[in-house]
Amino acid sequence: MSYAKHLHVDRAMEKFNFPLGKEYKEVSKIAELIIPFAAFVARKNEIGLSLTINEVVKTKGAPAAVADYVNQEIFIWRNCTLESFENVKLEDICAFLIERIEEWNSRYGMSDGDLTFPESLNGLTAKILDIKKDDSVMDLGAGHGAFLIHIAENYKCKKITGIEISKRECLLGSMLSYIKGVSINLICDNVLNFSEKNKVEKLLSFPPVNAVVTVPFIKKAVALMSQSGRAILFLSRGFLNNEKEGYKEIRRFLLENGLLEAVIEFAGGVFYPFAAMQTAMLVLSHNNKKVQFVNATSISENTRRGQSVLTEDGAKKIFEMLHKEGSNSKSVDIKEIKAQDYVLNPGSYLLEEKITLSGVKNYAKLSDLVESKIVRGAQIKAQELEELQSNKDTGFFYASAKDIVDNCLVEDLKPIKQIDKKFENLVLKEGDILLVMAMTETIKLAYIENIGNKKIIPAGNLYIIRPDKSKLEALYLKMLFETKEAVPLFTAFSGGTVLRAISAEFLNKLQLPLPPLEVQKKFAKKYAGIEAKREQLKNELESLAQQKARILDELTEPEP
């Protein structure tokens, strides 16, 4: 945001002095919002600017949250008047405040734990909740009220309430709703302590990220939902299949009581600023015998900064998928979900654990195509590993996920003093495949070759896959894992909250297309030739870069 963009507001603010020091940092940021807001209230209601800020925010109709916030001795400017805003237009103050509040959430959201709903998601949530005239709507953990303001602007609901524990977020929400001219009731309270007496027709909740309060939040949402009501819960993806924190028990409760209507899995990063967070939506209502599963992980667009966003068109597609079966949407009987041990991951019901290739009829499980059991590498504690490291070439080496670059194992591995006997069975062999457990946008793996007499043990964040050479060509397996068919499959079946992990169980069940061995070797030979050429070009580029650097050095060196 440029200085010139809000020049008149910035100039009006020059008369106010804010306390210095780290302890006053947030106080000063709040002041930069409250003072222009007081000027907005005064100008909107034609109140004299000679009144103090404290007097203005206590006028009839102004949000009580602002008056309560200002009534603190630390705000030394509260008794100042607002004459400096005399020549500032009302619309300029309004634009300044809206932009500053949005900027606050985008800049400080990650560190403060606040989460910004994109407008497209507000619209999608309202449509799925099926908001009607005269519905009572509640948001548990409302933040600065973005969803509630959306409802107030677009629906004529009899009661719109938000519960938020943060006084600052209530302050921001109260100011934002007043600026936009809508009425919402933001209550500063702990959601878990809120009375369950008054049921609501439509409810939204996004429990704090990665918090142990997830299960109590879900129970509170169920308790507040009327018999004819609907609720939406936004949860981390890990909730769908993890057993920690009572997750499995609450999934069983929702299913066995017919409370779960649908599960939608979103692309990572649609909730700014939690760019890496994988998120799912649970739709709750009563008397459900089936659950609609939707895999919407491919529906997002990237900004120029690489951030995932959910567009209005994307939200429309998701809504359509929720009401129509297809390759990424399916209605599943609750009995089938119980048989799957109450796992709610859409991929478990929409996808088969199978890499499919056209023209191939023969398939086999990976577990039947390996020489020995798929295992993880050596799980060595950081302190032990540090003690094991050596400054000289001992012939023993340690490889971690960071040592796999461009799906190749780097040559410059960390030498270690020795390999413990208990890890000898993990020493790599020619033709092994190393697979990184963590699932990102791609599958990271390496084919082991040309290791000579080196004895290498992989880290615990890697799987060792040792193909049976009489059945499966190792390079062919690497090729399969690099196909466009493999990535969404691995993504769907990986588990975790923020960082997804590929499970050994999935790998063992994974079905692979298995043409004759001679066909596999034919493809592997072509692939190896391309990889060799790529490595050659890479080395040539590095050599050219070094030559370029030398020429530039010569250019800047002084003449003799």
Steps between C-alpha positions, in 0.01 A plus 500: 500500500654826387519806723332714233198269482364621835679834510221699669443246777874465558536876532209518746672237713826698524378699803466190719801372690513131588710340777829348388644162594416134423240483775300773322526350150149357487356801686636725225362276225158504665520881533558527125158340455296639790585867442392501131197291602401765755533760223280277278232481774512877548481584129226240433280628783590867449650525847735788565866411461576708807376210716762266638553152356368353824180706473444414134527121538249513788232664290175314431533236230879469514626147580529438873812288438686810379396710800602221738834465326577871505417527869856412605757735648771373264320679213632847577347637179138417599446853629625659178261667257461424129530839326784370283242288312291803404601489132508120467211354305285230660565257212876548539486407868279201416744371233795550736338303783386205286840467339685529832285230664557267203872581510510426874357153448719413203819628664453385858259212454765226500668612822172586673318183392228696320364367177356687202205350312507587128172654384445207261505265799256717693261470207550123468446450874177702495368302200579162659340610828197600291450830681133603503314815595449521875764233576708552812869473406797447731876490447707330773842663498381782277831687473434847361158391372566465126247218457235670714542828312456306173175353636377840622570657159335224295225341714220635719560288808323568828810451715872494411733415786872439528694365798866603512744480789740766368408856606705637215316290241164610649622857474595461133173322419291764675674779309477318166127424535429862602698633204308271262169598656388155612395369837664194655528401864862420589530356850842490663494165677656153507306282255526200732336693785216634287147397601336224296144610581436703185515271196566645155395395149834560329845480658863532392808407698872486431675374817849638573758341271677193643338545840373243749171690512391360162282227651334731761432752219325229296290394799405863564393544135282187519344618827412842351356367173119487499320179402434642153831684487824463307861565596832524323829417666834587342770266629858408421519203264666293771165478676370276221720201579713569809418333831663761726311731737186286483454565126392144421249496786333824388487375139323189625260717704408715198443200274310277741267786590429586136652847538747496210360603162812573293880529500683730260880505477653827375828586333775606735536871563149627425488636856745791508752529664527127580645422159604142576191394692285226350138566588170312494138606543251288695132567434276401792124449514267239648379154392767423239545142381759583233793741474592695187878502447655769278864523398555869409880498542553586133266800507713807563706751309842639581571871532815657364654442844419129480219514757199272446168679471143382466328703232126557463498254208682246715246540780219448248661175379531370856133574569401311184724204597327484837166436331608279209698177502809468283865407506561741790166472679325194644223415745610227742285298738593541867542120528785518248667782697476295819668213315783742411550565875327840487758657267356810332768562238314545166782325315427178687158484334560677169831351393635151465854442627615442145716674240307443180663501156305460177568180308630309801278215624729335755530663846669390821543633852835663575535276807508198262767657281771572755796291611452589866246689713469876437665664801595843631861607527701530820323707766798668665459789743658831400751494785608143418535591133715801586732274700514253210608756241855482371731755338664239276385245246440181697305319230187529716235759414163631615228620259193705594206641303701820440755293308247420228511778242323483162405141590862398521718424801778760527859377492620718788352302789581538868777260608450327835747313720325166488171321447340338801443125456128545560486713182704271274184364338421858389822548299399595147556276198520573129150522356328606823239775490505764773163668556453812714219447752382863497255572219519844342388612155717226351626155595869512594702186437836377374633197314820367658783434256878526469564491875807275472638407839307769687284382785203733529221493755192717439328713763173412669311743274567272200353168389722231349331314216702206366331367183515130415703519179328193359164681509557876512759725338602767754520786249158407370367535855663844527334597173158392631543715811585800281190474279217753527269217613709430811506843668124544568482138615785538748356834614156352563631209706764686698417604855589786733389846604743746343765263367355199321677165536488199269421184696664160458151349503406700190822399322444133572142514366592712198423321173741555214460443127726204422586448135753225413847552646653556156255787442589651838871482414438660161335803664768508770778511238341798324448674832862440607623650172294814552620530862864465388452772240331723758790454741744584222314820415482589868879468530547707184275775641697503825826524300362791294387676817854470641650635176256791508597579860870500407441740211306735728784484753749590225281795401506644850865430574726807475737508202869426583 
